[in-house]
Amino acid sequence: MARLKSPSRHALVDSALKLFWKQGYRAVSMGDLVRETGVSRGSIYSDFSGKEALFHACLDRYQEKVVTPAFSVVEEKDAGLRAIRHYLENLLARSEAHRGPDSGCLVLNTLAQVTNEDAETMARLRAHGDRLQTGIHQALARENKKLQRLEDCEVEDLARFTLISIQGLWSQSRGTKDTAALRQYCDTLLDLLATRLGLAGG
């Protein structure tokens, strides 16, 4: 029996996103995509030039469905440490909502599988990191204005440290369901940030 075409491009991308997120970009074949989405190979190629192009659409959809709802609070014009705390709480809530192993961060998962030869994919992954670091940097810079304890370069270094710490949280969430430990990790990070900024608390 012939497979039906996707009812919409969004439906195809959403189905493919789940598969890429669960299994990893390299592990997924076009045959896997056909089976998972219920869309014929020809129909997939009618919207995308191949697996890579479909994956790029999935990365865009991931930003829209996962990253923006959680991270936009940090990108608000008055965001500070409280916004970073709220973002971390969103990540913890997501981890707690998964009964089985967490899939972690699609971007970090993919970074472990691609090389610089995958130029367009790497550019999209780096853009994700740049977005997070920029938002965090701006939030910390606003907090720093209160006491002017740090130089601009120190705030930038602190933002990079925070991003790496959050990426570590994402990675750790894949291998544990001990959300109490993850929460302690977040509390320690926020206390450290508050201390570096000379604030009484995060």
Secondary structure, DSSP 8 states (H G I E B T S, - for coil): ------S-HHHHHHHHHHHHHHH-TTT--HHHHHHHH---HHHHHHH-SSHHHHHHHHHHHHIIIIIHHHHHHHHSTT--HHHHHHHHHHHHHHHHH-SS-----HHHHHHTT--TTSHHHHHHHHHHHHHHHHHHHHHHHHHHTTT--S-HHHHHHHHHHHHHHHHHHHHHHTT---HHHHHHHHHHHHHHHHHHHT-S--
